[in-house]
Amino acid sequence: MDGILYNEPMHKEEIVGNKDIYIEAVEDPMRRARTQGAVIVMCTMIGVQPPDKIKLNPCAVMETWVDPRKLDLNKAKEKIKENIRLQYQNVIVSNKARHNDQRAHKSIKVEMDCSPEVVHKQCDLIRRYIREERIIFHYNGHGTMTCNHHKSEYGRSVWVVNRSHSNYTTLSLSSIMDHLKSPAIYVWDCDHAGLIVEKFNEIAKEKKREWEKNKSERHAPEPKFEESFHLAACAKDQVLPQTPDMPADLYTSCLTTPIEAALTFWFHQQKVNRIEILDRIEYLDRIDGEHNIRYTMKGELSWILTAILDCIAWQLLDDHTQFKALFREDRAMSSLFRGHILADRMMRAYQVTPVCYPDFPSAAAHPLWRSWDLALDSIMRELSLRITTKKPPKDGQISSFFFDQLTEFKVSLQYGKLDDMDAKQLPLLIQVRNGYTFLNWTTQYFYYVPLLSRYFYSIPLLNKCTHYMNYSVFSHYPVAPDVNGVPVSRRDSPVDRQVPRPGPVCR
């Protein structure tokens, strides 16, 4: 058959796409960037007393869970560097890529008591290696002076040391921004950290005005430092706590090792005699397992804490787009902001208020913390009995936290007002870890499926779409009701493949 020849132009009309469908394609790339590297500047100056800082005796001395008094000076510094690198490696690098130590070593740079030139060099190397992805800049200023003596530069720079380690010198925020560029997340663990965040945003606005003024003369890219994320350990008029029983880098511990920080805080708050029989270190060493192994004590704690922190963020943030940006699009960012929520609860007990940008509502008085305290008390009671009876650890059900939430969800459905009901337990139950929710792990499949079916059918028609969209955003992958009204993951779980789906539900 001969080909068809067109003698006149065809399809001359303008092709316009559907903006609703392609909204993800035109989304700001700064939002979709992934955190791939970190520059960690540790100015602890172990053994040196800063001239204008008053330290209590005794006071907090542990850095990255290392007590420098028990080690040689050089060994203590090397141990602190290795620990903070491993902590951020766990935050940034996924489980699948963690075996590649060479890539992790290139993407995470740690410097102890360094000069401004060394910081600039490491920022340039990481940005050249990471390119357009997001970078974490972590500053620890526990061994430096409290404030800058130059009033005009107050808050616009941080303290480091010179090349010979003989004197303190300043590292300007503007130079950090020029070398690190954007996108980036900044963690400030030092006194008056909130002031640094405030001055950083002022410098970002100045750079933006300067670029708009001279953009016709030079073709420099538009600075987007105002879109950077900041996590600060205290407000601008506060200093860090020096409680002897807590680590000196309490804020950093909440961000990178939340389970260990929460347990240490629990031990510090307890006044029961049976807890004081054994040392805190011995208790922490008896907590077996890994964070990513579900049916171990540490894995159970990690699962519960992650579910509670995500649910608190879900309930506090009215804008679900912001929740998705902070807790779903970037693994490292979600981990850091979860740690900030934990630090907000813990550090307020010592009259210190952590600060973050963009602003995040305070979660210190959220009622879900009672559930966390109850779950932690139950697990620690189990650990105490294990130590007393000297029974070996075994895998299995360690805490009834999620089963209690499922029971509460059932009671709410039976006796609650279904017309305006919003199940607060559902976000906890559909919390995703390692590709599965709690509802995938439990064997009581025919127990919870009718509950979910009844809940989705009880939602008014006008609100059904809203609830579906909300819980789809909360979960890592969308959860949509099937033809029977049962929420079914698009990636079928092993339970879904083995157990047949229930029949139609009566309307």
N, C-alpha and C positions, 0 to 999 in steps of 0.2 A: 504494500500500500504506500502510495506516494505521501510525502510529508505535506503538512498544511502550511501555506504561506500567508502571512498577514501583510496587506498592503497599507494599512493604516495603524497609527499608534494605539496601543491597548492599555487599559488600566491607568488612565491619566489622573484619576482622582488621588488626593492626598491620603496616605494610609496613616490612620491614627489608632494607637493601641488602647487597650482598656487600662486606665490608671489603677483601678481597684485590683486588677489581677497582678500587675507588674509593680506594685508598690514596694516589694522587697528589693527589686532590681535598682531602684533609684534611692534606696535608703542610704543615709550618710555612711560612708565606709569607716569613719571613726568608730561608729557603734559596732560594726561587725568585725573589728580587728580582734585578733587573738593574742593573748599574752604569751610570749615565747622566750623572754629573757629577763635578767635582773642584774642590776648593779647595786651591790651592798657595801656601804661605807660604815665601818665600825670604828668609832672614836671613843673607845672605852678607857684608854690610858690607865691600865691596871697598875695599881701601886702608886699612882700620882694623885695628890689632892688638889683639885682646881682652886684657884685663889679666892674666888667669890662664891663658892658653893659650900654650904654647911651640911655635913653628913652626920647622921645620928650614929650612935655607938651602943648596941649593934644596929646594923642597917642591912638592907637587901644588897647582896653581892653576886648572886647567880646570874650568869649571862648564857643564854641558850642551854640552860640546865647544867651548866658547868660552874662549880665553885672554884674560883681561881686560888683560894687560900690553900687548897689541898694539893695543888700541882706546882711544878716549877713555872716561872713566868713565861718562858718560851713555849713550853708544852701546853700551858693554859691558853695562850693565844692561838696556837695551831688547833687545839680542840674546839675552841669557840668558832674559828673560821670553818672548820669541817662541819660542825653541827648546823650552823646557819645555812651553809650551802646545801646540806641534805634536806633541811626543812623546806627551803624554797624549791628545791628539786621536786619534793613531794607535792608542793602546791602547783607548780607549773607543768611538770612533765607528767603525761598520762602513764597508766600502768603498762600499756603496750609498748611505749617508747622508753621506759625507764631503764631498760637493759643497755641502751646506747649511752654509756658513760662519757664517750668522747663528745657527743653533741651536748649533753648536760653540762660538761665542763666548759665548753665554749660559750654557752648561752647564759651562764651564771658566773659573775665575777665578784669576788669578795676581797676587800682591802681593809687592813687593820692599821689605824693610826697613820693615815697617809696624808700626803700634801695635795694641794689643789691641782697640780699638774698631773698627778697620778689619776685623780678622779676624772679629769677631762679626757685623759687618754683612754680609760676604760669605757667611758660613755661613747666615745667615738668608735671604739672597736665593737661594742655591742650593737650600736645602731647600724654599723656597716654590715654586721652579720645578720641581724634580725630584719633590717630594711623597714618595711612599712608596718610591721606588726607592733604590738604594744609591749612596752618594757616597764619593769618595776624598778623604781629607784628607792632604796631603803637607806635611811640615815639613822644611825644610833649615836647620840651625843651624850651618853651617860658620863663620860670622863672629861667633858669640856666645861668651859665657863657658862654661866647662866645666860648672860646677855652681852650685847655688843657695846663697847664703850663709845663708839662713834654714834652719836644720836641721830645723825642723818641717815645712817645705814642700819638703824635698829630694826631688826626683823627681816631685813632684805638680804641677809647672808647667814651662814651657819659656821660654826667653829670646826676647824681641823688643825693639824700641826704642820710645821715646816719640814723641809727635807731632812734636816739634822735632828729632828725631834727635840729641839731645845726650847721651842716657844710655840704658842698658839698663833694661828693666822686664820683669816676669814676666807670662806668660799661663797661667792655671791650666787644668789639664786638665778640671776640673769645668765651667768656663765653656764650653769647647769642646764638651763633651758636651751641655750645655743648649741651645746654639744650633744645633749640627749635628744632634743627635738621632740616630736609628738608622733603618735599617741603614747601616753605613759601614765602609770599609776605611781604616786608618790606616797611613801610611808615615812612619817616623821615621829620617831620615838625619842623625844628629848623634852626638856622643860620649855614651857611657853610655845608648844608646837602649834597651837591654834593661830598664833601671830604669824608664823611662817606661811600658813595657808592663806591668810588674809593678804599679806604682802605679795605672795606669789600671784594672786589674782590681779592685784594692782599692776604688777610688772607685765602680766599678760595683756592687760588692756592698753598699757603704754606701747607695747610692741605692736599691737593691732593698729593703734592710731598712727604710729610711725610708718607701718607698711602701707596703710591707705594714703598717707601723705606722699610717699615716694614710689608708689607702685607704677606710675607712668615712666619713671626714670630707669628702673631696674626690673627685671623679670624674676624676682624672688617669689617662691611659693607663699601662699597666705598662711601666716602663723595661726595655729589652732590650740594655743596653750590654755585658753579658757575652757576647753573641753576635757582637760586632764582631770583625773580622779585623785583625791587626796584623802588619806587616812592619818589622823593625828592623835597622839596619845593623850593630850590634855588640852584645855582651853588656853587662850593667850595670856591669862593672868594666873595660871596654875603651874605647879611643879609636880614631878612624878612622885608617887608614894615610895617610902623607904621601909616598908614593913619587913622585918627580918625573915619571917617565915615564907615570904613570897619572893619570886625572882625579881631582879632589878629590871629586866626587860619583860614585865608582865604583859604589856600591850602586844609586843612581838610574839610572845608565847600564845596569846589568844588567837592571833592571826595564823600562825604556822603550826602550832601543836595545841589545838583547842581541848582535846580530851585530857591531856596532862595538866593544862592550866585549870580546867574545870575541877579536876580531882584535887589539885593542890588547894584551890579555893575552898572546896568542900571540907578538906581536912582542917583548914584554918578556921572555918566557921563552926566546926563541931566542938562541943563541950561535954561529950559523953566520955565516961571513964574508960569504957572498953576500947575506944578508938586510940586512947593514949597509951595502951599497953604496949603496942608494937610501934616501931618507927614508921613514919610516912613512906620512906623509901622502900621499906620492906613490903608495905601494902601495894605500892605502885609496881614493884617488880613481880608481884603475884598475879597482876592482871595480864592474863595470857592472850595470845592471838594477835591478829593484824586488823588494821582498820577496814580492809576490804573483804575480810572473811566474816560472813554474816553470823554464824552460830559459834562465836567465841565471845568472851567477855568484852574485849576491847572493840570487836566488831559490832556487838550489840549496843554498846555505849555510843559509838560513832553513828550508827544508824538512827538511834533515838535522837541524839543531839542535832544531827543534820535535819531530820524531819521537823523538829521543834523550831529550829532557827529559820528554816524556809517558811514554815507556817506563820511565824511571827512577822516575817517580812511581808508575806502575802497579805496579812490582815492590816498591817500598818500603812502600806503603800496603796493609796487610792488609785494611782495611775498604774494599771497593769502593764503598760508598755515599759515603764521604768523598772518594774520588777523583772520583766523579761530581759531587759538590757543588763541589769546588774547581777541576776542570779541564774540566767539560762544561756546566755550567748557566749560566755567565756568561763572556762573551768577555773582558772586562777582567780579571776575577779570575784566569782561567786564564793569561792573559799575565803578570800580576804574579807568580803563584806559580811559573811557569816561570822567570822572571827570578830569583826567590829561590833556586831550585835551582842556577842558574848562578852566582849570587853566593856561594853556600855553597862551591862548588868554588874560585872565584877568590880570595875574600878570606881563606880559610884559608891560602893561600900567604903572606899577610902577617900571620899570627898573629891574625886577627880572625874572630870567629864570628858570623855573622848569626843573628838570632832571629826566630821567627814564632809567632803564636798563631792557631789551634791549633797545637800542636807538630808539627813535621815532622821525620822522621828525616834524619840527615845523609847527603848523597849525594856527599860529596867524594871518597870512595874507591871509587865504583861502577865496575865494570869497563867499562861502556859508554863512559866518558870516553876510553878508549883508542881506541875506534872513532871518536869525534869528532876526536881528535888526528890519527889516521891520515887521515881524510877531509879535514881542514883542511890537513895537510901536502901532500896530493895536489893540492888546488885551488890552494894558494899556489905549488907547483912549476909548475903550469900557468900561473899569472899571471906568474911570473918568466920563463918561456920566452917568453910573449907580449910582455913588456916588452923582453927582449933581442933578439928577432927582429923586433919592431915589427909584429907581425901584428894586423890589426883583430879585435875580438871577434866571435864568431859564435855563434848559438844551436845547441844540440845537447846531447849527453851530456857533461857537465862532470865528473861524479864517478861512480864505479862502486860507490858505497856501497850503494845499495838492491839492485843486482844481486848484490853479494857476500853480502848478507843472504839473498837468495833462494837462492843457491847453498848457503849454510850450512844453510838450511832443508831443502833437498833432501838434503844429506849426512846430516843428523840423521834424516830419515825412512828413508833407506836402511840406515844402520848403527846407529841408535839403538835403544833399548829402547822399543817402542811401547806396552807396557802401562802404564807410569808416565811417559810422555813429556809434557812441557809445553813447547811450542815457544816459545823466547824471542824468535825472530825475527819471529813472526807479528804481535805488536803494532806492530813497526816497519813492516811491509809494509802493514798496513791503516790506518795513520795517515792521517787525512782532512785534506786541504787544498783549499779552494775547491770542495768537493763531490765530489772524486775521491780515490781512494787511489792508491798507486804501482802497484797491480795493474791499475788502470784506464788508467794512462798507458802502460805498457809494451805493446809490440806482440806479445810472445811469449805470446799468450793461451793456446794449447794446451800451453804449457810449464808454467804454474803451476796451471791448472785440475786436472789429474790429481794434482798434489801436494796441493792443498787437499782434494780428494776422498779421497785415501788417508789424510790426517791425521784428518779427521772420522770416517772409518770405523774407524780404528785406535783411537780413544778408547774405553775400556770403557763399557758401557751406563750404568752408574751415574754416571759422571763426564761423560757427553756433555752432559747438561742444564746442569751447572755450567760447563763450558767455553763452551757457547753463551751463557749469561747473562753470563759474564765478558767475552768479546770483544764482545758486544753493547753492554755498558756502555762499553768502551774506545772504540768507534767513535762518531762523532757521530750516526749513524742506525743502527738495528739491522742486523746482518748475520746472516742465518739460512740454514741449509742448505736447498736445494731438494730435490725428490724424489730426485735422484741423489746427495745429500749434499754438493753444492757450495755454499759460502757465496755467496749472491746478495743484493745490496742491494735494499731495497724501492724505491729510486729507481734504475731501470736506467741504467747508464752507456752512453755511446755505443758502447763496445766490446761490451757485452751486446746492444745492439740490432742490431749489424752481423754478429756472428759467431754461428752457431748453437751451441746448447749440446751438450755431448758426450752420448753415449749412456749407458745404464746401466753402472755400475761393478760388476764381479764382486765378490761378497762373499767 
